[in-house]
Structure formats: C-alpha cells, structure tokens
C-alpha cells in the first residue's frame, strides 16, 4: 500500500481496486450518529416535489395515466387499458415536438450541427487536460458514500440472478466541487457546447446546470441491457478518465431511436401488457428484439482516449458495453435535471421570445 502514496486520481483508484476492492463499498460508521441537519429555507422548496411524488405513488394506475400523463416521473402507462392505445406514442411525440423548440434559439451558423445532435441523440467532444481533476477525484472517494445509482448486479428480467464479479460505485461530488469541475471542463469546450446540451435535454440549459459523480464500474450490471430511461428527453454525459476501448465498458447508443415514438411506445406497451414490471418503466430490449433493433438503428460504440466527453439523450436506447478488462472503468458520469413536458414548454417558449427580441 506504500506505493499508493505516490499515486493520484485514476491511477490510485486502479491500484486500490486491485489491492482491496472492499474499500469502495459503502462504509458503515459503527457507533457514530449522523449529524442533525439544520432546516434551511432551500429545504422548503422540496415540499411541493415531495407532495407531488407521494400523490403519484398512492393513486390507482388508471388515474396515474390520466393526471400524470406528461410528467417525467410517469415513465410508462400504468394500466393495461392505456397500454392498448396510442397513449404512450402520443405523449412521446408531444415531448419530441416541444424538445425541438430548443433548436429555435440556435445561431444560424451552427444550426445544422445542432440539428444533427438532436436527430442522432448524441454529441462528442474531447477534453485535453484533465489533470486538474485528480485532487477532486481523490477527495470524493473519501468524503462521499457510494451508491449503485441504478447499476444493479443483476439483469432486470425478474430473475434477480446475481452477476458474478459485478461491481459499481458512484460517488457524488459536493456542490462546491461541482463548480470547480465545471470551471476546469469549461476551458476545453467551444462556444456551441450549450446548444448541443440543450438539444439533448429538450430545454435551454448550460454547463453550469450539470452535476457530476465519479463512476467506478467492473463487470456487467443491469445497465448492460439495452434500455431507455424514460419516454421524455434526458441529457446524460460521460467523461472518460481512462482510454476506453471495446471490452472496457464503452457507452453504446442506438442512433435515432429517440425520434421513433412508434417503436419506443410499442416496446413499452408490450412490457406493460406482458406484466414485465421489472423493465416496463425503462424498457429493455432482449433476444430477437435486440437483434432487430440493432439492424433498424445504427449501434454507435463510443470508444476513445482519456478526455472523450460523450453527451446523449438517454430516452433513446443505450447501454453499457461489455467489460472484459482486468481494470475497472472509471468515468465522470453527469447530467442535468430532468424536466417534464410542461416545464420544458415554458422554458423553451420564453427562450424563443427572448431570441426573437434580440
């Protein structure tokens, strides 16, 4: 362990992982009471959101479909009645149309490139110098307690069969460190970055709206299945902190799948009608359906050197690629807040009005 003193950042994590994987599991602090959190004014803003989510959780399925049809938390039809209709397709089409309004404020000289990002569902750029992140990476594995962040050690097929060798740990950076990360990353981005980010999120947002977590993944997990996150546009990012190649869990995406409302809704409806509750909220493609999807859309595998920054609309189908390396894959996982259709409509209309006035 003495050699670790001379290592920093990703190299240190790789060595620690090889020597003692137990270090990266959630730490239980026996006999230590959690400090009481002081009530702040900002905590009051959580009350409407809490009421909203609690109301959703207790409503009967058919009422969820009616009253929360355009909500971001209502991932799929809850009732089989609505799953037999074009309900999911229509709300997906509404989201696509409203999300496309984010293109209205893009400058003419870059509009074609941003439209391509919107259509394909992804955007990439390269960050040249990430050494400034090393200290922040060292710090976050010490102050943050890791979570799996949805990367479960089994596939969401209802069998709950544990995948041997599966490991995932996501460490969320503090608000203070997130600001530092954004400052570091901003040095390597061009002026059009925010347009591409907004096109994928479906509403006007900027680099400063992104939050980050350090992701350490080894082997396969539930994210290895081809899936969509929800029916409405979602912008997620992946900054490679190592050289990532085939066999080292590269991010993979079915280009153009976000815009195919008919296909996506058909898969979601099928899951609901087949009582596949394990995957109907974020529909999975398996077996023959997966083979046909790969033929229908172009499967893009994002391999590249350290510093590759991938943004994607994860309402389109995507997955974590196969992991055959003896090292963990280490990235910065990031994203902006998910917005419902009504929120996006208001934000985008205001931006269109401002754009026309300038």
N, C-alpha and C positions, 0 to 999 in steps of 0.2 A: 504493500500500500504506500510505501515511501515515494515511489515513483509518481504518484498522483500529485504530489506537491508541485511538481514541475509542469503539470498539465493544466489546461484551462478550456472551458467551453465544451465543444462536441468531443474532442479527443479525450477529455477527462471522463465524460459520460460513458463513452465506449469502453474505456478501461474499467470503470467502476461496474458497468453492466456485466463485463466478462468475469470479474472477480467476486461480485456479491450482488446478485440481482435483487435480493431481499431489500436492499437499501431503497429501491424505487417503489416498493409497495406502500400503501397508506400507513402512516406512523400513528400508533396508539400511544398517547401520553398518559400512562397509568398514574392515577392519583392526582393528576393535575386538572383543576377545574377550568373550564373555559371562561375567559373574562366576560363580564356582562357588557353587552353593547349599549351604549348610550343612545337614547332616542333622538334622532335628528330630524330637522324639517324635511330633508330629502326622503326620509323613510315614509312620510305621509303620502308621497306620490305612488307608493306601492299599493295603497289601499284599493283604488279603483281596479287595478290589474288583478289583485287578489280576489275581489268580489266577482270580477268577470270570469276568471278561471274556475272559481268554486261553483258559480252558477252553471257554467258549461258542464262540469263534472256530474251534477245531480240531475240534469234534465234527461227526460226519456229520449231515446235515439231519434225518433222522428222529429222531435222539437229541436234537437241539435241541428238537424238538417235544415230546418226552416229558419231558425233565428240566428244561426252561426254559419250560414252558407258561404259567406265571403270572408270569414275570419281565418287568420293564419293558423290558429290552433286546431281548426276543423280540417284535418288532413285528408279525410276520405268520407264518403257517405257512411253514416252510422246505421241506417236502416236499409234493408233489402228492397223496400219499396222504391226508394230513390236510386238505389244501385241498378235498378232495371230500367232507368230512364237516362236521358242525356244530361241529367243534373250536373255531374262532375265535369263533363265536357264543356258545358256552357259556362260554368264558373271559371274553368281553366282558360277558355277563350277570352272571357272578360279580363282576367288577370293579364293575359298576353297583350291585349289592346291597351290597357291602362299603363302597363310597364313600358310599352313602346313610346309613351309620351315623354319618357326620359330622354329620348333622342331629339326632341324638338328644340332643346336648348344647346345642342352641339354646334360648334362653329363649322361653317361650310367646308373649310379646307381639311377637316378631319372626319367629316360625317360618314364617308364611305367606310373608313376603317372601323368606326364605332358600330355602324350597322352590321358589319361582318361579325364583330364580337357578339352582338345581340343575337344574330341568327345562329352562329355556331355554338354559342353558350360558353365560350372560354376566351381567355386572353393571357398572354405570357409576356414577361419582360425579364431582364437579367440585372441583378444587383451585384456590383463588382466587389465591394469591400464590406464584409460583414464582421470583421474582427472586433469592431466596437461593441458587438452584441455579447461577446464572450463573458464579460463580467456579469451582465444581466442574466445570462443563462446559468452561471454558477449560483447566483443569488436565488433564483426562483426555485431551484430544486431543494433549497434549504428552508425557505420561508413558506412555500405553498404545499398543501397536502394534495397529492394527485388523485384524479378520478379517472374512470374509464371513458367518460364523455361519449357514451353510446357504442364504443367499440367492445362488444361483449365477446367472451371466449367461447362462443358457440354461434351457429347459424340460426337465423330467425325462421326456422321451419317448423317450430313447435316441438322438436325432439329434445332440445336443451342438452344435446350431447356435447360435452366439453371437448374443445380442440386442444390437443396436447401441444405444449410449447407456446401457447398463445399468451401474449403479454401486451398490455397497453397502459400507459400512464400519461395523463395530460395535466400539466402544471399551469395554472392561470396566473398571469402576471398582474401585479398591482397596478392601479390607475397611474401612479407616479412613473412606474417602469414602462407602461404602455406609451406614455407621452415621449419617453426617451427613445423607445423603439421607432415610433413614427418619425421622430426627428432624424434618426440615423437613416431610416429607409428613404425618407423624402429626398435625400441627397442623390439617390440613384434613379429617381423617377422623372419621366418627362412630363411636360405640362398637360398632356392629354390623359394622364392616368385616371383622373377623377371621372372623366366622361365614360371610360370603359367600365369602371367600377359601378357607376350609376346605371349603365345599360344592363349589367348583370343583376343588380339588386332590384331594378324596376322602379327606382326613385332616386332623386338627386341626393348624393352623399359624397363624402370626401375621405381622404386618407385618415384624417383625424377621428373619423367615426369608427375606424377599425379597432377591434380589441384582439389580443393575442394569448395563445397558450403554447407552451413547449410540449410537443408530442413525441413520445418515445414508444415505438411500436416494434414488436417482434413476432414473427409467425403470422398466422391467419386469424381473423376475427369476423364478427358479423358485418363489418364494413367491406369484407372481401366479396360479398354478394353484390351483384349489380342492382342498384336501387335508386329511387328518387326520394328526396327528403320530405317533400310536401307538394301540393298542387300549384302553389304560387311561387313566383321567383324568389330565389335566395342566393345571395352572393357570399361565397366562401373563398378563402385563399390558402395557399400552401407555399411557404418559402423553404426551399431545400437548404439544409445546413450541411449536407454531405453531397458528394456526387451520387446521383440516383440513377440506376440503370434497370434493365429488365431483370427481375428476380430480387430487387430490393424495394419492393412495395411502391412502385411509381403510381401516381394518380392516373386513373383511366376514365375516359368520358365518351359517351355516345353523342357525337356532334349532331346538332339539330333536333335532338329528341325533345327538348323543352318546347319547341314550337308545334309539335304534333299532339294537339289536345285530344284528338280522337283516339290515337294509340294509347296514350298515357291513361286516359279515363277508362278505356276498355280493360286495361290490366288492373286498374284499381277496382272497378266494379266486379271483375271476376274474382278478385281476392275476397271482397265482401260477401258475394254470393256463395263462395265456397267455404265460408266461415274461417278464412285464413286470418284470424285476428292478430297473429304474430307479425304479419308483414303488410296488412292492408293499409295501415297508416302511412308507411313509407314502402311502397310496393317493391317487391323483389322479383327479379327475372331469373328463372332457373331452367335447366334442361333444354328442351326443344325451343321453348320461348326465348331463352337467352341466345341460342344459336341463330334463330330467325332475326332477332333484334340486331345482332352484330352484322348480319347481311343487309338489313334495312338501313342502318345508320353506320357511319364511319367510326370505328373504335379508335380513339386517339390515346396513345400512351405517352405520358409526359415524362420522358427521361431527360437528364441534363446535368450539368455541373452545379456545384455548390453556388447558391445565389439565384437559381432559377425561381422566379415568382410566378405561380400559376393562380389565376382567378377563374372561378367557374360559377355558373348558375346551377346549383345542385337540385333544382326542381327537375332538371334533366337527369337522365340515368347516368350513374357513375359508380366507381368502386375503388377500393384499394387493391392495387395489383399484387400478384403473387410474391411471396417472400421466401427466397431460397438462400439468403445471405447468412453468414455467421455473426453479423453485426446487426444491432437494432437500426431501424430507420428513424432518423431524428430530424424533425422539421419544426418550423413555426406554423401552427395552424391558426387561422384568423378569419374574421368575418365582421359584417355589420349587422345591426339589428334587423330582424325580420319584421316586415310591415304587412298588414292586411290590405286588402284591395281598397277600402275606403281611405285609409291613411295615405296610401300611395297616390290615389287620385287627387287628394287635397294638395299634397306636396308638389306633384307634377303640374297641376293647373296653376299653382302660384308661381312656379318656375317659368312656365310658358308665358304668363302675363308679364313677369319681370323681364324676360328675354325680349319680348316684343317692345317693351318700353325703352330698352337701351339701344 
